[in-house]
Amino acid sequence: MSSLLQLKQQLGEERLFDSERITDITWNEIDDKYNITIQIVTYKGPMMPPYGFDTITLQIPGFEVVRYEHKDVSDIDKIPLEFD
């Protein structure tokens, strides 16, 4: 596991994000910790490409990154955003 700061350092670049949403919350009753999965759309500059679609699972408390997945997306309209 790594922290959000360590993940940012590994990626080597800063990006802005938008369209954040929580997709899953699970509770580990034994350890009394939660895994929270979020999805975000990343971009550089004011909503300019290159775009990315990131899925991040964090363990709370501690905000440890359990899983991180990034997909480059050339067209923002191709990002699978679903809103309830």
Backbone torsions as a table, in degrees:
resi	resn	phi	psi	omega
1	MET	NA	152.3	176.2
2	SER	-137.2	163.6	178.0
3	SER	-85.7	168.2	176.8
4	LEU	-60.7	-38.0	179.0
5	LEU	-64.6	-43.0	178.1
6	GLN	-63.7	-39.7	178.2
7	LEU	-62.6	-43.9	178.4
8	LYS	-60.2	-41.0	179.0
9	GLN	-67.1	-37.2	179.0
10	GLN	-65.6	-38.0	-178.4
11	LEU	-71.4	-28.4	175.1
12	GLY	76.5	8.7	178.3
13	GLU	-151.9	155.3	176.4
14	GLU	-103.1	139.7	177.1
15	ARG	-131.8	153.0	171.9
16	LEU	-87.9	163.8	178.5
17	PHE	-144.0	161.1	-178.1
18	ASP	-153.7	176.1	174.9
19	SER	55.9	39.3	-179.3
20	GLU	-71.1	143.6	176.5
21	ARG	-153.7	146.9	175.6
22	ILE	-88.7	127.9	-178.5
23	THR	-108.0	-18.8	-179.0
24	ASP	-162.1	143.9	173.0
25	ILE	-136.0	125.1	175.5
26	THR	-127.7	150.7	-178.4
27	TRP	-118.5	127.6	173.5
28	ASN	-92.9	102.5	-173.9
29	GLU	-64.9	-35.3	-178.1
30	ILE	-65.8	-47.5	-178.8
31	ASP	-90.0	-6.9	-175.7
32	ASP	52.7	50.7	177.4
33	LYS	-129.7	153.3	178.1
34	TYR	-111.9	141.3	167.9
35	ASN	-105.5	122.0	-178.8
36	ILE	-118.6	122.9	179.3
37	THR	-103.4	127.6	178.4
38	ILE	-123.9	156.0	173.1
39	GLN	-126.1	140.6	179.0
40	ILE	-138.7	155.9	171.2
41	VAL	-101.6	124.8	-179.9
42	THR	-107.0	155.9	179.6
43	TYR	-160.6	165.4	174.6
44	LYS	-108.5	138.1	179.1
45	GLY	71.5	-169.2	-175.7
46	PRO	-75.5	83.9	-179.6
47	MET	55.4	40.6	179.8
48	MET	-109.2	151.0	176.7
49	PRO	-65.7	161.2	7.8
50	PRO	-80.1	143.0	178.7
51	TYR	-95.9	158.1	174.1
52	GLY	-142.5	156.9	176.9
53	PHE	-123.8	111.2	-173.4
54	ASP	-111.8	137.4	172.6
55	THR	-118.2	123.0	-175.3
56	ILE	-128.2	130.1	173.3
57	THR	-110.0	122.3	-179.1
58	LEU	-111.0	145.1	174.3
59	GLN	-103.8	125.4	-176.4
60	ILE	-115.5	136.4	1.9
61	PRO	-76.2	161.9	176.8
62	GLY	109.5	-19.8	-179.5
63	PHE	52.2	42.3	176.3
64	GLU	-81.0	136.2	178.3
65	VAL	-81.2	115.4	179.7
66	VAL	-89.7	-36.8	-178.4
67	ARG	-149.4	140.5	177.5
68	TYR	-140.4	130.5	177.3
69	GLU	-135.0	130.9	179.0
70	HIS	-124.2	134.6	174.7
71	LYS	-124.9	126.9	173.2
72	ASP	-73.1	138.2	-179.0
73	VAL	-131.9	124.9	-177.0
74	SER	-79.6	-27.6	-176.5
75	ASP	-128.5	122.9	-176.6
76	ILE	-60.8	-25.9	178.9
77	ASP	-71.4	-12.3	179.3
78	LYS	-92.5	0.2	178.9
79	ILE	-78.6	128.4	-174.1
80	PRO	-78.4	74.2	179.1
81	LEU	-89.9	126.8	177.6
82	GLU	-126.7	125.3	179.9
83	PHE	-117.6	138.4	178.2
84	ASP	-81.9	NA	NA
